[in-house]
Amino acid sequence: MANKTQLEILAEQYRQESIARNPYTSSDTYSSNHKNAMSDGDEKGKGDVNGQIGSSIDIQNRITNIAKNTYNEKNIYDSNNKNALSDGDDKGKGDVNGQVGSAIDIQNRINNMSKNIYNDKNIYNSNNKNALSDGDDKGKGDVNGKVGSITDINTRTANMVKNTYNEDNKYSSVNPNALSNGDDKGKGEFNGKVGSLTDINTRIDVVNRNMYNESKKYPDFTIWF
């Protein structure tokens, strides 16, 4: 057998020292069944022992918390527990004969309902007078072709009065203001003329300054080989 190197000798020495410090050995192997892995009243193990789980501190904390908890095996909290139901206190909000919410919720709802002008006798819907365009600022629904609040209608009327175009003078591609007829409003073709007066004058000026025209065309410098 080859002689061990110094590194191997040191490694073996450190391994033996580590094994000596380890409380678990081949004859006392650590596993899920080892006493130090079980919940047997100390702080080492937390595994189940006859239904007991956790270290001693875990178990004590659980006992303390359960003692402070209102709910237990005899008073289970569920949807039928009195503290889950709307029975006049602030704990439960579940339905009790149509009553829903804590005492504060119910009181707030009553207060809000008393301030609301709409109720079972005056339901707000598309036919309610406050939803219709009947001359006030509340409703905007169609009434005989009238749509919008009084402010909407007045604003629309004022805008229509200021508008040059109307039923008798509709704006279209043949409206004088859409055609190139000598003003700056229209630019559509009119007798071969296109553009506003400014466009046409600018085009004439640019063409006049161009040394090349129909009678003096730009020469073709194409070289034929």
C-alpha positions in Angstrom: 0.0 0.0 0.0 1.4 3.4 -1.0 2.4 5.8 1.7 -0.2 8.4 2.5 0.6 12.0 1.7 0.7 14.7 4.4 -2.6 16.1 3.1 -4.3 12.7 3.5 -2.9 12.2 7.0 -4.2 15.6 8.1 -7.6 15.0 6.4 -8.0 11.7 8.3 -7.0 13.4 11.6 -9.6 16.2 11.2 -12.3 13.7 10.2 -11.7 11.6 13.3 -11.8 14.8 15.5 -15.1 15.8 13.8 -16.6 12.3 14.3 -15.6 12.4 18.0 -17.5 15.7 18.5 -20.7 14.3 16.7 -23.2 12.9 19.2 -24.6 10.6 16.5 -22.7 7.4 15.5 -23.2 4.3 13.5 -24.7 2.7 16.6 -26.9 5.8 17.4 -27.9 7.0 13.9 -29.9 10.2 13.7 -33.3 9.6 11.9 -37.0 10.5 12.1 -37.2 7.9 14.9 -34.3 9.2 17.0 -35.4 10.7 20.4 -33.8 14.0 19.4 -36.1 14.2 16.4 -39.2 13.5 18.4 -41.5 15.9 20.3 -40.8 14.4 23.7 -40.8 17.5 25.9 -37.4 19.1 25.1 -36.3 21.6 22.5 -34.4 19.2 20.2 -37.1 17.3 18.4 -40.5 18.3 16.9 -41.7 15.1 15.3 -45.2 13.7 16.2 -45.4 11.7 19.4 -48.9 10.5 20.1 -50.4 13.6 18.4 -48.0 16.0 20.2 -45.9 18.1 17.7 -43.2 20.7 18.2 -40.6 21.6 20.8 -41.5 22.3 24.4 -41.6 26.1 23.6 -43.8 25.5 20.5 -46.2 23.4 22.6 -46.4 26.0 25.4 -47.0 28.9 22.9 -49.8 26.9 21.3 -51.4 26.3 24.6 -51.2 30.0 25.5 -52.6 31.1 22.2 -55.5 28.6 22.3 -56.3 29.8 25.8 -56.7 33.4 24.5 -58.8 32.3 21.5 -62.5 32.7 21.9 -63.2 29.9 19.5 -62.5 26.2 20.3 -63.9 22.8 19.9 -67.1 23.8 21.8 -67.4 27.1 20.1 -66.3 26.7 16.4 -66.2 29.7 14.3 -68.1 29.2 11.0 -70.9 31.0 9.0 -73.4 30.0 11.7 -71.5 31.2 14.7 -73.3 34.2 16.4 -70.2 36.3 15.9 -70.4 35.8 12.2 -74.0 36.9 11.9 -75.6 40.3 11.6 -77.4 40.2 15.0 -77.0 43.8 16.1 -73.3 44.0 17.2 -70.2 44.9 15.3 -68.7 41.3 15.2 -70.7 39.6 12.5 -72.0 40.7 9.1 -73.7 37.5 7.8 -77.4 37.6 6.6 -80.0 37.3 9.4 -83.5 37.6 8.0 -82.4 39.9 5.3 -80.3 42.1 7.6 -76.7 42.3 6.5 -73.7 44.0 8.1 -72.4 45.1 11.5 -74.4 47.5 13.6 -72.3 50.4 12.2 -72.8 49.2 8.6 -76.6 49.1 9.1 -76.7 52.5 10.8 -74.6 54.1 8.0 -76.8 52.5 5.4 -79.9 53.9 7.1 -78.3 57.4 7.2 -77.3 57.2 3.5 -80.7 56.0 2.5 -82.4 58.9 4.3 -80.3 61.4 2.3 -81.0 59.6 -1.0 -83.9 61.2 -3.0 -84.4 57.9 -4.8 -86.2 55.0 -3.1 -88.8 52.3 -3.6 -91.4 54.9 -4.4 -89.1 57.0 -6.6 -86.8 54.6 -8.4 -84.0 56.0 -10.5 -84.1 54.6 -14.0 -84.2 55.8 -17.7 -87.8 56.9 -17.2 -87.2 58.9 -14.1 -87.8 62.7 -14.7 -84.3 63.4 -13.4 -82.9 61.1 -16.1 -84.7 62.9 -18.9 -83.9 66.1 -20.9 -86.9 68.0 -19.6 -85.4 71.5 -19.3 -83.2 71.2 -16.2 -79.5 70.1 -15.6 -80.3 66.8 -14.0 -81.4 64.6 -16.9 -80.0 64.1 -20.4 -82.2 61.4 -21.8 -84.1 61.9 -25.1 -87.5 63.7 -24.8 -89.1 64.1 -28.2 -85.8 64.4 -29.9 -84.3 66.7 -27.3 -81.1 65.4 -25.7 -78.9 66.8 -23.0 -79.2 69.0 -20.0 -80.4 72.6 -20.3 -76.7 73.7 -20.3 -75.9 71.2 -23.1 -78.9 72.4 -25.2 -78.0 76.1 -24.8 -74.4 75.5 -25.6 -75.3 73.5 -28.7 -77.7 76.2 -29.8 -75.1 78.9 -29.3 -72.5 76.8 -31.3 -75.0 76.2 -34.1 -75.8 79.9 -34.4 -72.0 80.6 -34.9 -71.6 77.9 -37.5 -71.6 79.0 -41.1 -72.9 75.7 -42.2 -76.5 74.4 -41.6 -79.3 72.6 -43.2 -79.6 75.3 -45.9 -75.8 75.6 -46.5 -74.3 72.1 -46.0 -70.5 71.8 -46.2 -69.5 69.3 -48.9 -67.0 68.9 -51.8 -69.2 71.2 -54.0 -69.7 73.9 -51.4 -68.2 77.2 -52.6 -66.0 77.3 -49.5 -64.5 73.9 -50.5 -63.6 75.0 -54.0 -60.6 76.8 -55.5 -62.7 79.8 -56.6 -60.3 82.7 -55.8 -60.4 82.9 -52.0 -58.4 81.2 -49.3 -61.2 79.0 -47.9 -61.4 76.2 -50.5 -58.8 74.2 -52.3 -60.8 71.7 -54.4 -60.4 71.7 -58.2 -62.5 74.3 -60.0 -62.1 74.7 -63.8 -58.6 73.1 -63.5 -57.6 75.4 -60.8 -56.4 73.8 -57.5 -55.5 75.4 -54.1 -56.4 78.5 -52.2 -55.7 82.0 -53.6 -52.4 82.0 -51.6 -51.4 78.6 -53.0 -52.1 79.7 -56.5 -50.2 83.0 -56.2 -47.3 81.3 -54.6 -47.2 78.7 -57.3 -47.3 81.4 -60.0 -44.4 83.3 -58.3 -42.3 80.2 -58.0 -42.9 79.2 -61.7 -42.0 82.8 -62.9 -38.7 82.6 -61.0 -37.8 79.2 -62.6 -35.6 79.6 -65.6 -37.0 76.5 -67.1 -40.5 76.3 -68.5 -42.6 74.8 -71.3 -40.7 76.9 -73.9 -37.3 76.3 -72.3 -37.2 72.8 -70.8 -34.4 71.5 -68.7 -31.9 69.7 -71.0 -31.5 66.0 -71.1 -27.8 65.2 -70.5 -28.3 61.4 -71.0 -25.1 60.0 -72.7 -25.6 57.2 -75.1 -22.8 54.7 -75.6 
